[in-house]
Amino acid sequence: MTQEAILDALKAVKYPGYSRDIISFGLVKHVAVNNGAVNVRLELTSPNPDAAKIIKA
């Protein structure tokens, strides 16, 4: 698994309530792959407290 593959997969994750994805909204701040472990850091800016739960699902 590569960083590019992770970013491509995250393009399929739509931001809640919008047709755009979390990559195009700039929410993904960090992606790292280390020995098979993937670390993704998001910065959510929505005033909707349920947005994180929806994205996580």
PQR file with spaces between the fields and no chain letter, atoms N, CA, C, O and H, PARSE charges and radii, in Angstrom:
ATOM       1  N    MET     1       0.852   -1.170    0.000 -0.4000 1.5000
ATOM       2  CA   MET     1       0.000    0.000    0.000 -0.0000 2.0000
ATOM       3  C    MET     1       0.897    1.232    0.000  0.5500 1.7000
ATOM       4  O    MET     1       1.872    1.310    0.747 -0.5500 1.4000
ATOM       5  N    THR     2       0.547    2.191   -0.853 -0.4000 1.5000
ATOM       6  CA   THR     2       1.330    3.423   -0.959 -0.0000 2.0000
ATOM       7  C    THR     2       0.502    4.617   -0.503  0.5500 1.7000
ATOM       8  O    THR     2      -0.719    4.533   -0.366 -0.5500 1.4000
ATOM       9  H    THR     2      -0.245    2.128   -1.460  0.4000 1.0000
ATOM      10  N    GLN     3       1.188    5.720   -0.274 -0.4000 1.5000
ATOM      11  CA   GLN     3       0.506    6.955    0.103 -0.0000 2.0000
ATOM      12  C    GLN     3      -0.454    7.379   -1.005  0.5500 1.7000
ATOM      13  O    GLN     3      -1.558    7.846   -0.724 -0.5500 1.4000
ATOM      14  H    GLN     3       2.179    5.788   -0.385  0.4000 1.0000
ATOM      15  N    GLU     4      -0.044    7.221   -2.250 -0.4000 1.5000
ATOM      16  CA   GLU     4      -0.896    7.595   -3.382 -0.0000 2.0000
ATOM      17  C    GLU     4      -2.160    6.742   -3.422  0.5500 1.7000
ATOM      18  O    GLU     4      -3.242    7.245   -3.724 -0.5500 1.4000
ATOM      19  H    GLU     4       0.853    6.842   -2.478  0.4000 1.0000
ATOM      20  N    ALA     5      -2.025    5.451   -3.118 -0.4000 1.5000
ATOM      21  CA   ALA     5      -3.186    4.555   -3.105 -0.0000 2.0000
ATOM      22  C    ALA     5      -4.167    4.953   -2.005  0.5500 1.7000
ATOM      23  O    ALA     5      -5.381    4.902   -2.201 -0.5500 1.4000
ATOM      24  H    ALA     5      -1.146    5.042   -2.873  0.4000 1.0000
ATOM      25  N    ILE     6      -3.639    5.346   -0.858 -0.4000 1.5000
ATOM      26  CA   ILE     6      -4.496    5.798    0.249 -0.0000 2.0000
ATOM      27  C    ILE     6      -5.243    7.062   -0.157  0.5500 1.7000
ATOM      28  O    ILE     6      -6.451    7.166    0.056 -0.5500 1.4000
ATOM      29  H    ILE     6      -2.653    5.388   -0.699  0.4000 1.0000
ATOM      30  N    LEU     7      -4.532    8.022   -0.740 -0.4000 1.5000
ATOM      31  CA   LEU     7      -5.167    9.269   -1.165 -0.0000 2.0000
ATOM      32  C    LEU     7      -6.235    9.004   -2.214  0.5500 1.7000
ATOM      33  O    LEU     7      -7.302    9.618   -2.175 -0.5500 1.4000
ATOM      34  H    LEU     7      -3.550    7.938   -0.912  0.4000 1.0000
ATOM      35  N    ASP     8      -5.968    8.102   -3.149 -0.4000 1.5000
ATOM      36  CA   ASP     8      -6.972    7.756   -4.158 -0.0000 2.0000
ATOM      37  C    ASP     8      -8.206    7.143   -3.511  0.5500 1.7000
ATOM      38  O    ASP     8      -9.331    7.451   -3.907 -0.5500 1.4000
ATOM      39  H    ASP     8      -5.102    7.603   -3.181  0.4000 1.0000
ATOM      40  N    ALA     9      -8.008    6.277   -2.517 -0.4000 1.5000
ATOM      41  CA   ALA     9      -9.139    5.661   -1.822 -0.0000 2.0000
ATOM      42  C    ALA     9      -9.947    6.704   -1.054  0.5500 1.7000
ATOM      43  O    ALA     9     -11.174    6.628   -1.002 -0.5500 1.4000
ATOM      44  H    ALA     9      -7.095    6.027   -2.196  0.4000 1.0000
ATOM      45  N    LEU    10      -9.260    7.675   -0.460 -0.4000 1.5000
ATOM      46  CA   LEU    10      -9.954    8.709    0.313 -0.0000 2.0000
ATOM      47  C    LEU    10     -10.762    9.651   -0.578  0.5500 1.7000
ATOM      48  O    LEU    10     -11.661   10.337   -0.093 -0.5500 1.4000
ATOM      49  H    LEU    10      -8.263    7.737   -0.502  0.4000 1.0000
ATOM      50  N    LYS    11     -10.456    9.690   -1.857 -0.4000 1.5000
ATOM      51  CA   LYS    11     -11.242   10.505   -2.789 -0.0000 2.0000
ATOM      52  C    LYS    11     -12.665    9.982   -2.935  0.5500 1.7000
ATOM      53  O    LYS    11     -13.539   10.700   -3.422 -0.5500 1.4000
ATOM      54  H    LYS    11      -9.726    9.132   -2.251  0.4000 1.0000
ATOM      55  N    ALA    12     -12.905    8.758   -2.524 -0.4000 1.5000
ATOM      56  CA   ALA    12     -14.250    8.178   -2.573 -0.0000 2.0000
ATOM      57  C    ALA    12     -15.080    8.544   -1.344  0.5500 1.7000
ATOM      58  O    ALA    12     -16.283    8.285   -1.309 -0.5500 1.4000
ATOM      59  H    ALA    12     -12.196    8.175   -2.128  0.4000 1.0000
ATOM      60  N    VAL    13     -14.444    9.144   -0.336 -0.4000 1.5000
ATOM      61  CA   VAL    13     -15.147    9.511    0.896 -0.0000 2.0000
ATOM      62  C    VAL    13     -15.726   10.908    0.721  0.5500 1.7000
ATOM      63  O    VAL    13     -14.989   11.892    0.667 -0.5500 1.4000
ATOM      64  H    VAL    13     -13.466    9.354   -0.364  0.4000 1.0000
ATOM      65  N    LYS    14     -17.044   10.988    0.634 -0.4000 1.5000
ATOM      66  CA   LYS    14     -17.725   12.268    0.443 -0.0000 2.0000
ATOM      67  C    LYS    14     -17.863   13.006    1.771  0.5500 1.7000
ATOM      68  O    LYS    14     -18.098   12.396    2.814 -0.5500 1.4000
ATOM      69  H    LYS    14     -17.643   10.188    0.678  0.4000 1.0000
ATOM      70  N    TYR    15     -17.715   14.322    1.712 -0.4000 1.5000
ATOM      71  CA   TYR    15     -17.937   15.148    2.898 -0.0000 2.0000
ATOM      72  C    TYR    15     -19.436   15.164    3.174  0.5500 1.7000
ATOM      73  O    TYR    15     -20.222   15.366    2.249 -0.5500 1.4000
ATOM      74  H    TYR    15     -17.524   14.817    0.865  0.4000 1.0000
ATOM      75  N    PRO    16     -19.853   14.957    4.419 -0.5600 1.5000
ATOM      76  CA   PRO    16     -21.285   14.876    4.730  0.2800 2.0000
ATOM      77  C    PRO    16     -22.067   16.099    4.248  0.5500 1.7000
ATOM      78  O    PRO    16     -21.736   17.240    4.571 -0.5500 1.4000
ATOM      79  N    GLY    17     -23.109   15.827    3.469 -0.4000 1.5000
ATOM      80  CA   GLY    17     -23.975   16.893    2.981 -0.0000 2.0000
ATOM      81  C    GLY    17     -23.526   17.516    1.672  0.5500 1.7000
ATOM      82  O    GLY    17     -24.194   18.412    1.156 -0.5500 1.4000
ATOM      83  H    GLY    17     -23.378   14.901    3.206  0.4000 1.0000
ATOM      84  N    TYR    18     -22.400   17.058    1.123 -0.4000 1.5000
ATOM      85  CA   TYR    18     -21.861   17.614   -0.119 -0.0000 2.0000
ATOM      86  C    TYR    18     -21.539   16.486   -1.092  0.5500 1.7000
ATOM      87  O    TYR    18     -21.448   15.321   -0.704 -0.5500 1.4000
ATOM      88  H    TYR    18     -21.858   16.330    1.542  0.4000 1.0000
ATOM      89  N    SER    19     -21.370   16.848   -2.352 -0.4000 1.5000
ATOM      90  CA   SER    19     -20.982   15.848   -3.349 -0.0000 2.0000
ATOM      91  C    SER    19     -19.465   15.772   -3.508  0.5500 1.7000
ATOM      92  O    SER    19     -18.959   14.903   -4.217 -0.5500 1.4000
ATOM      93  H    SER    19     -21.445   17.794   -2.667  0.4000 1.0000
ATOM      94  N    ARG    20     -18.748   16.667   -2.861 -0.4000 1.5000
ATOM      95  CA   ARG    20     -17.279   16.680   -2.945 -0.0000 2.0000
ATOM      96  C    ARG    20     -16.677   15.744   -1.897  0.5500 1.7000
ATOM      97  O    ARG    20     -17.307   15.408   -0.895 -0.5500 1.4000
ATOM      98  H    ARG    20     -19.159   17.373   -2.285  0.4000 1.0000
ATOM      99  N    ASP    21     -15.435   15.336   -2.167 -0.4000 1.5000
ATOM     100  CA   ASP    21     -14.761   14.400   -1.269 -0.0000 2.0000
ATOM     101  C    ASP    21     -13.878   15.132   -0.252  0.5500 1.7000
ATOM     102  O    ASP    21     -13.627   16.331   -0.370 -0.5500 1.4000
ATOM     103  H    ASP    21     -14.924   15.609   -2.982  0.4000 1.0000
ATOM     104  N    ILE    22     -13.419   14.381    0.740 -0.4000 1.5000
ATOM     105  CA   ILE    22     -12.624   14.987    1.812 -0.0000 2.0000
ATOM     106  C    ILE    22     -11.238   15.422    1.344  0.5500 1.7000
ATOM     107  O    ILE    22     -10.610   16.265    1.985 -0.5500 1.4000
ATOM     108  H    ILE    22     -13.623   13.407    0.836  0.4000 1.0000
ATOM     109  N    ILE    23     -10.755   14.864    0.244 -0.4000 1.5000
ATOM     110  CA   ILE    23      -9.472   15.304   -0.317 -0.0000 2.0000
ATOM     111  C    ILE    23      -9.630   16.686   -0.941  0.5500 1.7000
ATOM     112  O    ILE    23      -8.833   17.584   -0.668 -0.5500 1.4000
ATOM     113  H    ILE    23     -11.265   14.180   -0.276  0.4000 1.0000
ATOM     114  N    SER    24     -10.653   16.864   -1.779 -0.4000 1.5000
ATOM     115  CA   SER    24     -10.831   18.154   -2.461 -0.0000 2.0000
ATOM     116  C    SER    24     -11.187   19.274   -1.487  0.5500 1.7000
ATOM     117  O    SER    24     -10.931   20.444   -1.773 -0.5500 1.4000
ATOM     118  H    SER    24     -11.300   16.135   -2.001  0.4000 1.0000
ATOM     119  N    PHE    25     -11.772   18.930   -0.345 -0.4000 1.5000
ATOM     120  CA   PHE    25     -12.053   19.936    0.677 -0.0000 2.0000
ATOM     121  C    PHE    25     -10.800   20.279    1.492  0.5500 1.7000
ATOM     122  O    PHE    25     -10.812   21.232    2.271 -0.5500 1.4000
ATOM     123  H    PHE    25     -11.980   17.980   -0.114  0.4000 1.0000
ATOM     124  N    GLY    26      -9.734   19.517    1.319 -0.4000 1.5000
ATOM     125  CA   GLY    26      -8.490   19.791    2.037 -0.0000 2.0000
ATOM     126  C    GLY    26      -8.483   19.324    3.479  0.5500 1.7000
ATOM     127  O    GLY    26      -7.714   19.840    4.289 -0.5500 1.4000
ATOM     128  H    GLY    26      -9.725   18.743    0.686  0.4000 1.0000
ATOM     129  N    LEU    27      -9.321   18.363    3.812 -0.4000 1.5000
ATOM     130  CA   LEU    27      -9.408   17.894    5.193 -0.0000 2.0000
ATOM     131  C    LEU    27      -8.298   16.921    5.572  0.5500 1.7000
ATOM     132  O    LEU    27      -7.974   16.779    6.751 -0.5500 1.4000
ATOM     133  H    LEU    27      -9.946   17.944    3.154  0.4000 1.0000
ATOM     134  N    VAL    28      -7.718   16.255    4.587 -0.4000 1.5000
ATOM     135  CA   VAL    28      -6.653   15.287    4.859 -0.0000 2.0000
ATOM     136  C    VAL    28      -5.335   16.051    4.970  0.5500 1.7000
ATOM     137  O    VAL    28      -4.844   16.615    3.992 -0.5500 1.4000
ATOM     138  H    VAL    28      -7.981   16.371    3.629  0.4000 1.0000
ATOM     139  N    LYS    29      -4.781   16.058    6.157 -0.4000 1.5000
ATOM     140  CA   LYS    29      -3.570   16.838    6.429 -0.0000 2.0000
ATOM     141  C    LYS    29      -2.301   16.000    6.414  0.5500 1.7000
ATOM     142  O    LYS    29      -1.208   16.535    6.228 -0.5500 1.4000
ATOM     143  H    LYS    29      -5.179   15.600    6.952  0.4000 1.0000
ATOM     144  N    HIS    30      -2.437   14.678    6.610 -0.4000 1.5000
ATOM     145  CA   HIS    30      -1.244   13.831    6.687 -0.0000 2.0000
ATOM     146  C    HIS    30      -1.627   12.398    6.356  0.5500 1.7000
ATOM     147  O    HIS    30      -2.630   11.882    6.850 -0.5500 1.4000
ATOM     148  H    HIS    30      -3.325   14.244    6.762  0.4000 1.0000
ATOM     149  N    VAL    31      -0.821   11.760    5.516 -0.4000 1.5000
ATOM     150  CA   VAL    31      -0.966   10.337    5.223 -0.0000 2.0000
ATOM     151  C    VAL    31       0.424    9.725    5.258  0.5500 1.7000
ATOM     152  O    VAL    31       1.344   10.216    4.604 -0.5500 1.4000
ATOM     153  H    VAL    31      -0.007   12.180    5.114  0.4000 1.0000
ATOM     154  N    ALA    32       0.575    8.649    6.027 -0.4000 1.5000
ATOM     155  CA   ALA    32       1.861    7.955    6.100 -0.0000 2.0000
ATOM     156  C    ALA    32       1.623    6.454    6.119  0.5500 1.7000
ATOM     157  O    ALA    32       0.674    5.965    6.731 -0.5500 1.4000
ATOM     158  H    ALA    32      -0.172    8.250    6.559  0.4000 1.0000
ATOM     159  N    VAL    33       2.501    5.740    5.439 -0.4000 1.5000
ATOM     160  CA   VAL    33       2.481    4.283    5.451 -0.0000 2.0000
ATOM     161  C    VAL    33       3.836    3.834    5.981  0.5500 1.7000
ATOM     162  O    VAL    33       4.877    4.189    5.428 -0.5500 1.4000
ATOM     163  H    VAL    33       3.272    6.137    4.942  0.4000 1.0000
ATOM     164  N    ASN    34       3.816    3.045    7.066 -0.4000 1.5000
ATOM     165  CA   ASN    34       5.059    2.615    7.699 -0.0000 2.0000
ATOM     166  C    ASN    34       4.933    1.152    8.117  0.5500 1.7000
ATOM     167  O    ASN    34       4.163    0.825    9.020 -0.5500 1.4000
ATOM     168  H    ASN    34       2.971    2.757    7.516  0.4000 1.0000
ATOM     169  N    ASN    35       5.683    0.282    7.463 -0.4000 1.5000
ATOM     170  CA   ASN    35       5.656   -1.154    7.772 -0.0000 2.0000
ATOM     171  C    ASN    35       4.245   -1.731    7.730  0.5500 1.7000
ATOM     172  O    ASN    35       3.888   -2.559    8.568 -0.5500 1.4000
ATOM     173  H    ASN    35       6.308    0.547    6.729  0.4000 1.0000
ATOM     174  N    GLY    36       3.452   -1.305    6.772 -0.4000 1.5000
ATOM     175  CA   GLY    36       2.098   -1.818    6.610 -0.0000 2.0000
ATOM     176  C    GLY    36       1.044   -1.091    7.421  0.5500 1.7000
ATOM     177  O    GLY    36      -0.150   -1.313    7.217 -0.5500 1.4000
ATOM     178  H    GLY    36       3.742   -0.632    6.092  0.4000 1.0000
ATOM     179  N    ALA    37       1.458   -0.231    8.334 -0.4000 1.5000
ATOM     180  CA   ALA    37       0.509    0.551    9.128 -0.0000 2.0000
ATOM     181  C    ALA    37       0.243    1.868    8.414  0.5500 1.7000
ATOM     182  O    ALA    37       1.160    2.503    7.892 -0.5500 1.4000
ATOM     183  H    ALA    37       2.428   -0.051    8.499  0.4000 1.0000
ATOM     184  N    VAL    38      -1.020    2.268    8.397 -0.4000 1.5000
ATOM     185  CA   VAL    38      -1.415    3.511    7.730 -0.0000 2.0000
ATOM     186  C    VAL    38      -1.869    4.510    8.785  0.5500 1.7000
ATOM     187  O    VAL    38      -2.651    4.174    9.674 -0.5500 1.4000
ATOM     188  H    VAL    38      -1.765    1.752    8.821  0.4000 1.0000
ATOM     189  N    ASN    39      -1.376    5.734    8.681 -0.4000 1.5000
ATOM     190  CA   ASN    39      -1.773    6.809    9.577 -0.0000 2.0000
ATOM     191  C    ASN    39      -2.342    7.935    8.731  0.5500 1.7000
ATOM     192  O    ASN    39      -1.679    8.439    7.824 -0.5500 1.4000
ATOM     193  H    ASN    39      -0.741    6.007    7.959  0.4000 1.0000
ATOM     194  N    VAL    40      -3.582    8.328    9.034 -0.4000 1.5000
ATOM     195  CA   VAL    40      -4.243    9.425    8.320 -0.0000 2.0000
ATOM     196  C    VAL    40      -4.700   10.443    9.353  0.5500 1.7000
ATOM     197  O    VAL    40      -5.364   10.092   10.329 -0.5500 1.4000
ATOM     198  H    VAL    40      -4.120    7.919    9.771  0.4000 1.0000
ATOM     199  N    ARG    41      -4.343   11.707    9.136 -0.4000 1.5000
ATOM     200  CA   ARG    41      -4.785   12.778   10.035 -0.0000 2.0000
ATOM     201  C    ARG    41      -5.722   13.697    9.262  0.5500 1.7000
ATOM     202  O    ARG    41      -5.386   14.191    8.186 -0.5500 1.4000
ATOM     203  H    ARG    41      -3.804   11.993    8.344  0.4000 1.0000
ATOM     204  N    LEU    42      -6.899   13.915    9.830 -0.4000 1.5000
ATOM     205  CA   LEU    42      -7.896   14.806    9.233 -0.0000 2.0000
ATOM     206  C    LEU    42      -8.051   16.040   10.103  0.5500 1.7000
ATOM     207  O    LEU    42      -7.877   15.982   11.321 -0.5500 1.4000
ATOM     208  H    LEU    42      -7.172   13.514   10.704  0.4000 1.0000
ATOM     209  N    GLU    43      -8.377   17.148    9.472 -0.4000 1.5000
ATOM     210  CA   GLU    43      -8.718   18.368   10.198 -0.0000 2.0000
ATOM     211  C    GLU    43     -10.138   18.732    9.798  0.5500 1.7000
ATOM     212  O    GLU    43     -10.380   19.246    8.706 -0.5500 1.4000
ATOM     213  H    GLU    43      -8.518   17.194    8.483  0.4000 1.0000
ATOM     214  N    LEU    44     -11.070   18.455   10.699 -0.4000 1.5000
ATOM     215  CA   LEU    44     -12.477   18.728   10.415 -0.0000 2.0000
ATOM     216  C    LEU    44     -12.816   20.147   10.831  0.5500 1.7000
ATOM     217  O    LEU    44     -12.482   20.583   11.932 -0.5500 1.4000
ATOM     218  H    LEU    44     -10.873   18.037   11.585  0.4000 1.0000
ATOM     219  N    THR    45     -13.482   20.858    9.940 -0.4000 1.5000
ATOM     220  CA   THR    45     -13.821   22.255   10.201 -0.0000 2.0000
ATOM     221  C    THR    45     -15.324   22.481   10.271  0.5500 1.7000
ATOM     222  O    THR    45     -15.777   23.621   10.366 -0.5500 1.4000
ATOM     223  H    THR    45     -13.753   20.503    9.045  0.4000 1.0000
ATOM     224  N    SER    46     -16.088   21.419   10.226 -0.4000 1.5000
ATOM     225  CA   SER    46     -17.544   21.532   10.207 -0.0000 2.0000
ATOM     226  C    SER    46     -18.083   21.893   11.585  0.5500 1.7000
ATOM     227  O    SER    46     -17.599   21.380   12.595 -0.5500 1.4000
ATOM     228  H    SER    46     -15.720   20.493   10.149  0.4000 1.0000
ATOM     229  N    PRO    47     -19.081   22.772   11.634 -0.5600 1.5000
ATOM     230  CA   PRO    47     -19.732   23.051   12.907  0.2800 2.0000
ATOM     231  C    PRO    47     -20.655   21.900   13.322  0.5500 1.7000
ATOM     232  O    PRO    47     -21.150   21.874   14.449 -0.5500 1.4000
ATOM     233  N    ASN    48     -20.884   20.952   12.410 -0.4000 1.5000
ATOM     234  CA   ASN    48     -21.739   19.804   12.683 -0.0000 2.0000
ATOM     235  C    ASN    48     -20.949   18.769   13.485  0.5500 1.7000
ATOM     236  O    ASN    48     -19.996   18.190   12.963 -0.5500 1.4000
ATOM     237  H    ASN    48     -20.482   20.973   11.495  0.4000 1.0000
ATOM     238  N    PRO    49     -21.326   18.526   14.743 -0.5600 1.5000
ATOM     239  CA   PRO    49     -20.573   17.577   15.565  0.2800 2.0000
ATOM     240  C    PRO    49     -20.667   16.135   15.064  0.5500 1.7000
ATOM     241  O    PRO    49     -19.841   15.300   15.431 -0.5500 1.4000
ATOM     242  N    ASP    50     -21.656   15.840   14.237 -0.4000 1.5000
ATOM     243  CA   ASP    50     -21.812   14.484   13.717 -0.0000 2.0000
ATOM     244  C    ASP    50     -20.979   14.232   12.461  0.5500 1.7000
ATOM     245  O    ASP    50     -20.905   13.092   12.003 -0.5500 1.4000
ATOM     246  H    ASP    50     -22.327   16.518   13.939  0.4000 1.0000
ATOM     247  N    ALA    51     -20.360   15.249   11.899 -0.4000 1.5000
ATOM     248  CA   ALA    51     -19.585   15.091   10.661 -0.0000 2.0000
ATOM     249  C    ALA    51     -18.481   14.054   10.832  0.5500 1.7000
ATOM     250  O    ALA    51     -18.281   13.221    9.947 -0.5500 1.4000
ATOM     251  H    ALA    51     -20.420   16.175   12.271  0.4000 1.0000
ATOM     252  N    ALA    52     -17.769   14.087   11.941 -0.4000 1.5000
ATOM     253  CA   ALA    52     -16.681   13.124   12.168 -0.0000 2.0000
ATOM     254  C    ALA    52     -17.221   11.704   12.228  0.5500 1.7000
ATOM     255  O    ALA    52     -16.611   10.782   11.686 -0.5500 1.4000
ATOM     256  H    ALA    52     -17.931   14.764   12.659  0.4000 1.0000
ATOM     257  N    LYS    53     -18.359   11.523   12.882 -0.4000 1.5000
ATOM     258  CA   LYS    53     -18.956   10.185   12.971 -0.0000 2.0000
ATOM     259  C    LYS    53     -19.364    9.675   11.596  0.5500 1.7000
ATOM     260  O    LYS    53     -19.180    8.498   11.289 -0.5500 1.4000
ATOM     261  H    LYS    53     -18.854   12.271   13.323  0.4000 1.0000
ATOM     262  N    ILE    54     -19.913   10.551   10.774 -0.4000 1.5000
ATOM     263  CA   ILE    54     -20.355   10.163    9.435 -0.0000 2.0000
ATOM     264  C    ILE    54     -19.160    9.805    8.563  0.5500 1.7000
ATOM     265  O    ILE    54     -19.200    8.808    7.842 -0.5500 1.4000
ATOM     266  H    ILE    54     -20.063   11.507   11.024  0.4000 1.0000
ATOM     267  N    ILE    55     -18.099   10.600    8.619 -0.4000 1.5000
ATOM     268  CA   ILE    55     -16.897   10.324    7.828 -0.0000 2.0000
ATOM     269  C    ILE    55     -16.248    9.026    8.294  0.5500 1.7000
ATOM     270  O    ILE    55     -15.794    8.232    7.470 -0.5500 1.4000
ATOM     271  H    ILE    55     -18.066   11.409    9.205  0.4000 1.0000
ATOM     272  N    LYS    56     -16.202    8.805    9.587 -0.4000 1.5000
ATOM     273  CA   LYS    56     -15.585    7.598   10.139 -0.0000 2.0000
ATOM     274  C    LYS    56     -16.319    6.346    9.687  0.5500 1.7000
ATOM     275  O    LYS    56     -15.703    5.310    9.439 -0.5500 1.4000
ATOM     276  H    LYS    56     -16.571    9.449   10.257  0.4000 1.0000
ATOM     277  N    ALA    57     -17.628    6.446    9.581 -0.4000 1.5000
ATOM     278  CA   ALA    57     -18.434    5.284    9.164 -0.0000 2.0000
ATOM     279  C    ALA    57     -18.116    4.960    7.737  0.5500 1.7000
ATOM     280  O    ALA    57     -18.677    4.018    7.178 -0.5500 1.4000
ATOM     281  H    ALA    57     -18.129    7.288    9.782  0.4000 1.0000
